[in-house]
């Protein structure tokens, strides 16, 4: 049984904080003369997304316990609704460290924290062929 994000019904990141990083799957070697040599080192690497979410103060303790006990401090993968393309889809992810911290939070109201976290998505859902080719033709 796969682990699940503890608040799937309340997961809505702040879209103005949304950021993603597509890791490189190539290695570039520069030479003094001539062109750089580029070679592929992997066929896939997990994509990273950083965002902020608002969470109730009463739910923070639940999230902390879930993070430390269920995901073993960020080691285990879990299912999460992530914003991909133009909709939310369920992906396998895990929370990764940002520097020395897994999550940081601050008060944004009397009863809410705004948490900043970064996740690593194992397999990003692939866009269907029909949508891909239609978008390629729209250029």
N, C-alpha and C positions, 0 to 999 in steps of 0.2 A: 504494500500500500504506500503510495507516494505521499510525502508530507504536503500540506497545503498552507498557504499564507493564512494567518489567523483571522484576518478581517477582509475576506473577498468582497463582501457586500459594501464595504466602506472605503475601498481602495480607489482613490482618485488623486493622482499626483497634481501638483501645481504645474500647469503647462508652461508657464514662463520660466520654470526652473529646469525643464527637461533638457538633457544633454546626452548624447551618445557618442561612443568611440568605436570605430570599426578597426580592429587590430589588423596589422599588416601580416600577410602570409608569405611575404618575400623578404629576401635579404639582399641589400645593395652593397657592393664592394666598389670603392672608388680607387681609381688608378691615377698616377701622375700624368700619364699620357693615354689618350684614347677614351673610348666610352666606358661608362660604369658597367660592371657585370651585375646582372640582376638574376636571381634564381629563386624559385619557389621553395619554401621550407616546410610548408604545411598546406593541407587542403582545407582545413577549417580551424578557426580559433573562436572562442566564445566572444560575443559582442558585449560591450559594457555600456550600461546606462546609469546615469546619475540623475537624481530628481529629489524633490521635497514632497512630503505628504503631511497633511494635518491629521493628528490623532488625539483623541480625548485623553485627558490626564488619567482617567480611570482605566484606559486601555493600555497605557504605557507599561504597567507592571506585567500585564499579560504578554505583551510583545517581548519584553526583556526575558521573561521566563521561557517563552517559546524559542527565542533566539539561542539562549544558552543551553537549554535542555533538549529540545526537539531537533534543532539543526546542528547541535554540537558546536555552538559558537561560530557558525557560518561554514562549517565543513560540509554539511549535507545539502543536497539539492532539494528544492521544493517547487510546487506549482504556484504560479502567480499570474493574475491578469495583467499583462503588459500592453502598453500602447504601441502597436505596430501598424505602420502604413496609415490607415484612417479609422482603426477600430481597436478595441481591446480583445486580445486573444490570450489563451492560457499557454504559458511557456514554462519550461523548467529553468530555474534560476537559483542563485545563492547570493547572499550578501557578502561583499568583499570589503576589505579595509580601504579606507581613504587616509593614507598616511599611517597613523597609529590607531585610528578610531574606526570602528565598524559603522557607527551611527552617531550623529550629533543632533542635538535638539535645543530649541529655545521656545519660550512662551510667546504665543501670539494672541492670547486672550485669557480670560479667567479660567477656562476649562480645556484649553487646547495647547498642544505642543506642535511645532513644525519640525519634523525630523528630516534630516538630509542623509541620504544613503545612496550607495552604489551597488548595483547588482551585475552579475555576470550571467548572461543568457546562454544556455548550452546549445540549443538548436533554434535559431530564429525561423519561424514558419516561412516557407517559401511562397512567394506570390504565384497564383495560378497562371498557367501558360496563356490563357485567353486574356487576362488582365495585363500581363506583361507585354504581349505583342500588341495589344490595343494601345497601351501607353507609348510603346516604341513608335507606333505609327502616328501618334498625335503630335509628334515633334514638328 
